[in-house]
Structure formats: structure tokens, C-alpha cells
Amino acid sequence: MIKHLRSAADLDAATATLILDTAAEMAALSGREVKKLPALRGRTVVNLFYEDSTRTRISFEAAAKRLSADVINFSAKGSSVSKGESLKDTALTLQAMGADAVVIRHSASGAPHRLAGWVDGSVVNAGDGTHEHPTQALLDAYTMRSRLGRLDGLRVAIVGDVLHSRVARSNVLLLTTLGAQVTVVGPPTLIPLDVAAALSSRTRVSYDLDAVLPDSDVVMMLRVQTERMQDSYFPSAREYSRRYGLDMPRMKKLPEHAIVMHPGPMNRGMEIAPEVADSPRSTIVEQVANGVSVRMAVLYLLLGGK
Amino acid sequence: MAYLLKDVSILGGSPTDLAIVDGVIAGDAPEGAEVIDATGLVALPGLVDVHTHLREPGREDAETVETGSRAAALGGYTAVCAMANTSPVADTAGVVEQVWRLGREAGLVDVQPIGAVTIGLAGKQLAELGAMASSAANVRIFSDDGFCVADPRLMRRALEYVKAFDGVIAQHAEEPRLTEGAQMHEGEVSTRLGLTGWPAVAEEAIIARDVLLAEHVGSRLHVCHVSTAGSVEVLRQAKARGVRVTAEVTPHHLLLTDELAAGYDPVFKVNPPLRTRSDVEALRQALLDGVIDVVATDHAPHAVQDKECEWAYARPGMLGLETALPIVLSVFGEKWDLIADRMSIAPARIAGLTGHGGDLSAGTPANLTLVDPSARRVVDPAELASRSRNTPYAGMTLPGRIVATFLRGEATVLDGKAVK
């Protein structure tokens, strides 16, 4: 088993599949009255969050607690971090406290790589800057597999601000590793120039959402920050929504079986229409539930739980 | 003090004896001259760096004029041009004279201050360029290095103004609007790493503009740290038209690529950023062709805490003085005439440093360095004379060892060690 999960590129197909299979076992547990396993009793998991992300932190916290680990939440606010302590000094502090795993969310790309050089425990990337968010990709893959039964050969469209999206990077890497065919869709300003060469040769690029939808089994809408229009990535929220937003007429272009995903938080009315978000094709709430199971599997396997 | 270098190879020529008497190269050594067995050693004119950051005044925790001078002498240099982005900025006669005086006191290399083009490097208003030129520091190169003189009208005026005292503007070519938030070369690797890209065109667009401006006003232009294949083509065309432009390339841009960012270790963060393999190849060819005139180190010391952090928060820059010649040797081999020209003769000419970049003939100032090309050295950051440790070459085995350096006939380095 790998030691750290810093990038979806850390996972080969066998390891990723093992995580998804383990997550399925963990999910079975959540149907029980007592939702707790003793697997990580006596182990310490630190949630080191330099960015506010209540949903991701709670998900990791629930995952660790269901495995009986001791959980320490270390957030940038109200800690020595706000007094200017460096990441390295914080890492040495966590090291001295005997953290077995550190789950890190940070606004700087690559912060988990730096951290892994300074602590002995496992490092789990819970989102770093505009780089990656590998557990999000795992939970997305898990959701696709449970809804559609497979990943190999699946046609997935990832739509929106791919340039700034850590969710997109991790999903492209993981899904193509697992045999899916990924098309990234968005205005050319928000699609990196070398995306296929950089991430996976199984990636296609399209600037035309309407053309991609009829051939998609999954359409994943990314959050688009309205501030991007200040930097001229697109002219206005209205124009973005018209060209790349998923509304009801567009959703009808999808094949009957296709599902609609969103990593949240959503801008309803911007990249996704409320009726679409709330439709039976939408997996958005399921994704949240699956997040706990997948993060349990990741912590369990990285820490060699038994 | 007199020296007799026995059996030295001047620029790779057959072994001969070289005498140093009273600060100049002499025909014969007097009785009692110290004899140095230079068998197997190559004599080069003392190296000249047109782009060094010595950090004093302001960041003496990263480097001082003295420690940087020692690093330079150990690297085979006899003169370095100290960039203006100190704190306070070297934008007045007072600051450039301070740096110049500190260099004299250290006495290990000639420290030639570079003056800022604009007050505070802010790109708004010309600094008193004439006052710096007429100061004791005798400034001839002006640069806002670290920042681009982005305003085209201000750049035009600066290019014109320094003609009165044969000055040259050394431009840090970076269109700032195209590099906001930039962390590394824009390309496959930046896309994979999720780091904001620094596109090659941001450099090329400024160089293209500036060679046109220099041509229009008939001025000299020097381009700092050229890093892209596209920039080379712009320079090639400008030189073919007769534009008075010179350009430098750093050792790291001749060797390293953006792939090194993959581990997010900021020791590889530098501005302009490390580029791709095809850029490296184009830069090497440009130096061979003379489209790029000189190798300049852009020696940029940084304190440990400014590099042991997240990539985005780290300061850009790498050490260079003590490894420049070994890197050039490893890239080009023992092309001694090329090395002497690109690392000593041409930079001395650009900087107006008469007395440096000579031909080692009798009667010329004894500014020279002795290199053992057969020696190999593993770069150990802890052994560097610089106060900082941010070398990107740690653990690499490099050819060439600087055995001795002489500044106006005085040894600054002997047996590979600084004399003071």
C-alpha cells in the first residue's frame, strides 16, 4: 500500500480499485445501528485545515471517528498558524505529538508534498490550491461505479473552470487510470493549454457542451467563481451560464441513463440550474454520503488498519 | 608580491610559465617569486558576472558584500556587478557608493554596483541616473531587475537618457500583466502541478518591444537572464538588423528544466522560471552562436525560511557564483576560448570594466583564475561560502575546480581556498 495520498497519480488501477472496494464495505457499515469499527483505535489523525472547508473537514472527521481513531482538528484560525508559524514548524509540532496521519487542506499547491517531507506519518491531501483533491475524485469514481456499475469505458464530461479546479485534475487522473474516457469542456480561457499532455492522453478537450452531452454517461459540473469574470476569463455570469451552464433543455440531451454530478458547493443558476441539481439524475447528495465511506477506506488502508 | 605559475595552460594552450609582478602579467618573474606548480591547470581571464545579488544593504542574513565576494572569488570571478534591488534600493549615489565601498573593503573581487532605473524599482519615475554615473561607484549599468520597466515611455526615456554617459539599461523582461501570480513556466508541468503559469510570451513580448525601442532611439540595451527559445529568435533578428543589444543567460537556464518543480521544492523556484528542454537547447545554441553574449549567474541568495516553505510563498532565486564555471564546463566541455569570451571578455566589455576580461598578455592587469578541469566535485550546500544554501545543484557531481584566483596580482583564492 502507498504511504501518502498527495495526488491521484499516486494511485495505480489496482490500488484505486482496492480503495473503492474497501469503501463499499465501509458503506455497508453505515447501515448498522453502531457505525463504528475499532480498526484505528489508538491512532491519531490530525485534520490540518488552512482553508475553511466545513464539508471536507467534517467528512474526514466522521471517517476517522468511525474507525475509532483519535481526531485532532487543527485549523488555521485560532491556532499559532494565524500568528505566522510556518508550515514546517507546524509539521514538526504534529510530528512531536505523534500524528499517524495528517489530512491537509491548504491554499498553496504542493503543500502536502512539502508536509510529507517533514513528518513521519501518512499525508492525505484534502485539497491543495489549484492542484488536486484526490479523495474527491475517489468519491466521485465510487459514485459513478455504484450508479452505473462500471468505470472502464465510461464517458465522462467535466465541465467548467478546469484551469483552477483541483477536483478536475484529480478526476482526470483517476478516471483515466480506471479506464474512463474523459472530455474536459469549458471556455478556452479556462481549459489549460496542455491538458492532455499534462494529465492523460485519454483526455479530450471540447469547447462545445451541447456537442458533448449526447455522448456522455456522466456530466460533472465544476463550481465556477463569478470573480473569474473580473480577470476576463469570460464576459459575464449570464454568458457563461448560457454557454456552459447545465439547465433542463441541456440535460435532456443526455442519454437516458446518464448522471449529473457536482462536487459542491454549487452556484445554483450559474453552472447548474436548480431543477437539474434536484433532479433524480443528480448524485450530489449521494456524493456527500459516499465521501465518508471513501475517506474511511483511505485512512484504513494508508494506516494499515486491522 | 610576485608569482610564477609553472607549466600553466593559457586557455588550453601548451604549458608555459606565467609571471605576475606588481599586479600585472609580466614577462619574467623576479627572484623570490612564489612558484605555483600549475601543471594541468588552465588559466582564464578572471570571470566577470554582470548579474549578482549581494543582498547588502538590507538582507545581510542572506548574503553580504563580503560573503558574496568570497563566493565569487571561489567561483573564479574577479568582478561582479551587484544588482540594485537591495533595501534601501540602490537608486541614489549614496547607496551605490556604500556598496562600492563595501566591495573595496572586502577586497576579494571588484564589486561594481548597478543602479536602479526607477526610484524604489517602482517603475514610475527615473532615479538620478546621472548622479550614480558620476559617483565614486561610476555606475554604467542600470536595472530594475526583479521588476520589468514595463511602461514603454519610461523605458524609452531611460534608454535615451543614459546615452549621455555611455550607460546601458539591463532589462528584466517580464510583462507584468501576463505573469500576475505566476509560479513557474506555463506548460505541461504547470498544468499538472496546479501552479499558475509564467508564459514564455511575457518575456518575448518585452524583448521584442525593447529592441524596437533601442533601435528607434539608437541606444544600447542589455537583456537579463534570457530563458526561452522565442526570445533567442527575437534577439537573433534584432542583432542581424544591427540593433545594439546584448543578452545574458544563466547557468541554471542552460541546464535545468521545469520538470524539477514536480516535488514542489522551492529551491527550483526562480524568476524567470526554469523552462523546457527545447528552450535549454535553444539557449545553448544561442550562446555558441553569440546571439547570447554572456553567461551571468543571477546569484540570488535566500535565507532558509524563505525557501523551506510552500512553493507559492517561497522567494524566487538560486545561488550561482560558486557553480557557474563547473556548470558551463559540464554543458559545453573544455571550450576555453568560448568560456573566456562569454564569462569574462564580453561581460567586462558590457559592464565597461577595463582591466577585466584581458588576454593575459604581458603588461595587462593580472586578473585571472586557474582551473583544474580534470577535478570533479560533488556540490555540498554546507561547503559553500555564500551565507545562503539555496543551490539547485546539491548532490550533483560537476567538473572543474577553481584552484586559484588573482585580483590585480593579489591571490584571493589559493589551493581552492579563499585567502581571507
Interface residues (C-beta under 8 A of the other chain):
Chain A: S86 L87 K88 H106 A108 S109 G110 A111 H113 R114 D128 G129 T130 H131 E132 R166 R169 P192 L193 D194 V195 A197 A198 L199
Chain B: Q183 E186 G187 E188 V189 S190 T191 R192 L193 G194 L195 T196 G263 Y264 D265 Q305 E308 C309 E310 W311 A312 Y313
